[in-house]
Amino acid sequence: MTKKIKKDKYLSFINKYWEKVTQHKPEDIERNIGLPYPFVSPNCEKYTELYYWDSYFHVLGLLEEKKIELAKNIVDNFIHLIDRFGIIPNANSYYFLSRSQPPFLSSMVLAVYHHTKDKEWLKNAYVVVRREYEEVWTAKGWKNNRNVYEGLSRYYDINDIHFLAELESGWDLTSRYMGRCLDILPIDLNCLLYKYEKDLSKISKIIEKSKEETKKWNEKAEQRSKSINKLMWDRNPGVFRDYDYVNRQKTHALTLAMYFSMYMKLASKEQAELLVKNLEFFEYDGGLVTTKSKSNIKRDQYSAGKSHTQQWDYPNGWAPLHLIVVEGLLNYGYKKEAKRIMEKWIATCERSFNKMGFFLEKYNVVDTTKCAKGHYDIQGGFGWTNAVYVIFRNKIKKI
């Protein structure tokens, strides 16, 4: 009984925090872009805007807690942004319009539709998801020059600067891109676009598009899968790597991004088996480190001369990547491994909460007595950590 009461304080905090970070700002005010519907921000101190890839995890957490209308509102705000600007910006501020963030719109749309079963809404969402896919993520040319090599895409910023493209990746900052993000085809991004193609095929079937249209999306997914496997799969030691298309070689970085291949069900059964064996590269007492690299990268002039900590590197662990890995493991039947990772992450979150009274944006999973390093102050709150914690708490009971 004591243990149950102790754990309930975490869920109580999260439930109240959703209310704190729910905002409605319909008018454009100075740099901020107005949004027609209420939304959830990562926290209520520093990050009070609608962030793109953060919101995917927020949506999953909200749906887990049956806050369906608020989850749908978030997606409707993204649809509004594409209708208005042709892109989902990094966040709803004018200075973010030069770039986006990791694309999760198709996944958000289907997650919401699973609860609402609203086909008319889904028909409109299909048009918008397709537009984002075609005009942003697979486009060529100055404005959205992302599709650059063998049908695969990179992260980009309209200013064509490595540092800013790295910010679009959501991994700000990391040694993974070697300070040359524009030269890299990321495994996670292209797995996400594979998912877009599979999702567009699925949605087109639900809304009764032609068989040819459904087939077209599946063919695109199959072609992307072939290119990913050709360029990014490294049979020994059995990992997916990013691809440096400028130098025509795989990068050396070992990162959790490879597990997007399992989350998006692109990996074969044999590949998944090797990827699971290689979890040992990343697993520590507190959970999973994001990368194995500790190196510092010399950055260009647009780093503003700052000494940036590569906060998406060792020894830090992040909630969204833990969810990606766990769901990927479950997709291929690795329940024991998924449960172990969830237990470690839950313990890390609770240990920190007991000291600070709130959840954090990221954690040091190698030495859990120390705080995670970053190039800004520790952020409490925290949207995606809260969401993943709730999801893991519920999921672990079912395994």
C-alpha positions, -999 to 999 in steps of 0.1 A, spaced: 0 0 0 28 24 9 45 18 -25 13 26 -43 7 58 -25 43 69 -31 39 63 -68 6 81 -70 23 114 -62 41 113 -95 9 108 -115 -8 135 -95 20 159 -103 18 151 -140 -20 154 -141 -18 189 -126 11 199 -148 -9 193 -179 -32 221 -167 -3 244 -160 12 240 -195 -21 241 -215 -22 274 -233 -44 292 -258 -29 321 -277 -50 327 -308 -35 360 -319 -1 369 -334 18 389 -308 52 402 -317 74 371 -326 47 345 -316 24 330 -341 -11 327 -329 -28 293 -329 -66 287 -331 -67 259 -305 -54 252 -270 -20 234 -269 5 220 -245 40 234 -241 70 215 -227 71 235 -195 57 268 -180 90 286 -176 113 287 -206 95 266 -233 60 280 -235 55 275 -273 41 246 -293 71 225 -303 68 201 -331 84 168 -321 79 174 -284 42 175 -292 41 139 -306 50 126 -271 26 151 -255 -2 137 -277 6 101 -268 6 110 -231 -26 130 -234 -43 101 -252 -30 77 -225 -49 99 -200 -80 101 -222 -75 139 -229 -86 133 -264 -99 167 -273 -66 184 -262 -46 159 -282 -67 166 -313 -64 204 -307 -26 200 -309 -28 182 -343 -53 208 -356 -28 235 -347 -2 218 -368 -27 215 -397 -33 252 -393 4 260 -395 8 240 -427 -22 257 -443 -8 291 -433 29 287 -439 34 255 -458 56 241 -430 54 231 -393 81 253 -378 104 242 -350 79 261 -328 52 287 -333 74 317 -335 83 336 -367 120 332 -362 115 294 -364 99 294 -398 133 287 -415 132 251 -402 110 224 -388 117 195 -364 116 157 -367 83 149 -386 57 131 -366 25 145 -381 13 113 -397 18 94 -365 -1 120 -345 -29 120 -370 -34 83 -368 -30 82 -330 -59 108 -327 -80 90 -354 -77 58 -335 -97 75 -307 -121 97 -327 -128 75 -358 -137 108 -376 -132 100 -413 -140 136 -425 -113 149 -403 -90 122 -415 -97 132 -451 -85 167 -445 -56 156 -425 -45 133 -453 -42 163 -477 -21 182 -452 2 153 -443 8 146 -480 16 183 -485 41 183 -457 57 151 -470 59 164 -506 67 201 -501 89 200 -471 105 166 -463 110 152 -498 114 185 -517 143 198 -537 154 233 -543 164 263 -521 133 266 -499 131 231 -486 162 213 -501 160 181 -481 158 153 -507 194 151 -518 207 116 -524 192 83 -537 157 94 -526 167 100 -490 164 132 -470 185 153 -446 177 179 -420 178 215 -434 174 252 -427 165 277 -453 197 296 -444 217 265 -455 239 264 -424 250 232 -407 244 245 -372 208 255 -379 201 222 -397 213 204 -366 187 224 -346 160 211 -369 171 175 -361 159 180 -325 193 167 -313 207 201 -303 235 195 -300 254 163 -307 287 150 -319 267 126 -341 266 151 -371 303 161 -367 294 197 -371 283 190 -407 246 182 -404 237 193 -440 261 165 -453 244 138 -434 214 115 -442 200 106 -408 187 71 -401 159 84 -378 146 110 -403 144 85 -431 127 59 -409 102 86 -400 96 93 -437 92 56 -443 65 57 -416 49 87 -435 47 66 -466 32 36 -448 8 59 -429 -3 77 -461 -10 43 -476 -30 32 -446 -50 65 -445 -57 64 -482 -73 30 -477 -94 41 -448 -107 71 -466 -113 50 -497 -88 65 -522 -80 44 -553 -61 12 -550 -34 28 -572 -29 56 -547 -26 32 -518 -1 10 -538 19 41 -548 27 49 -511 37 13 -504 60 14 -533 76 46 -521 81 30 -487 97 -1 -502 121 20 -523 131 40 -492 137 8 -472 160 -4 -500 180 28 -500 182 28 -462 195 -7 -461 219 -1 -489 235 30 -474 230 27 -437 230 -9 -426 263 -21 -412 262 -59 -409 292 -60 -386 284 -52 -357 248 -51 -368 237 -14 -366 222 13 -387 244 44 -391 238 78 -406 252 83 -441 276 110 -451 264 115 -487 291 141 -495 319 117 -487 299 86 -497 304 67 -465 286 57 -433 294 78 -403 312 62 -372 286 74 -347 267 48 -326 234 64 -316 200 54 -304 187 68 -337 192 33 -352 162 21 -331 138 42 -352 142 13 -376 124 -10 -351 99 16 -340 88 22 -376 89 -15 -383 115 -11 -411 141 -35 -397 140 -71 -407 137 -98 -380 174 -106 -384 184 -69 -382 162 -65 -351 180 -94 -334 214 -78 -339 201 -44 -328 188 -58 -296 221 -75 -289 238 -41 -294 217 -24 -268 246 -31 -245 265 -3 -261 240 22 -247 225 6 -215 235 19 -180 220 18 -146 198 48 -152 187 39 -187 200 44 -222 226 70 -233 218 88 -265 252 83 -281 285 67 -272 305 97 -282 321 121 -257 340 142 -283 337 180 -287 330 193 -322 344 225 -337 314 245 -348 309 272 -374 305 309 -368 267 306 -363 273 289 -330 277 325 -318 311 316 -303 296 296 -275 311 265 -260 282 242 -266 278 210 -246 267 181 -268 237 174 -246 224 147 -269 255 126 -262 269 104 -234 261 105 -205 226 119 -211 194 100 -216 162 114 -230 126 103 -226 116 104 -263 144 80 -273 135 57 -244 100 54 -258 113 48 -293 135 20 -282 109 4 -259 81 4 -285 106 -8 -311 115 -38 -288 78 -46 -283 72 -44 -320 95 -74 -324 85 -93 -293 113 -84 -270 92 -79 -239 119 -88 -213 143 -62 -227 115 -35 -230 104 -41 -194 140 -38 -182 145 -5 -199 112 9 -187 120 -1 -151 154 17 -152 139 48 -167 110 50 -143 134 46 -114 156 74 -127 127 97 -131 113 89 -96 148 92 -79 152 127 -94 116 137 -86 121 127 -49 150 152 -47 136 181 -68 98 177 -67 94 176 -105 105 158 -136 134 169 -158 140 174 -195 169 149 -195 190 128 -171 225 116 -166 219 78 -169 255 68 -163 260 84 -129 225 90 -116 238 110 -86 248 138 -111 227 161 -132 226 159 -170 248 184 -188 234 208 -213 241 242 -230 213 258 -210 200 255 -174 183 223 -163 146 224 -174 119 211 -151 84 202 -159 88 185 -183 64 176 -211 78 146 -229 93 132 -197 59 133 -180 42 117 -210 67 89 -214 66 82 -176 28 78 -177 30 56 -208 56 34 -192 37 31 -159 7 19 -177 25 -3 -202 47 -22 -177 16 -35 -160 6 -53 -192 39 -71 -198 
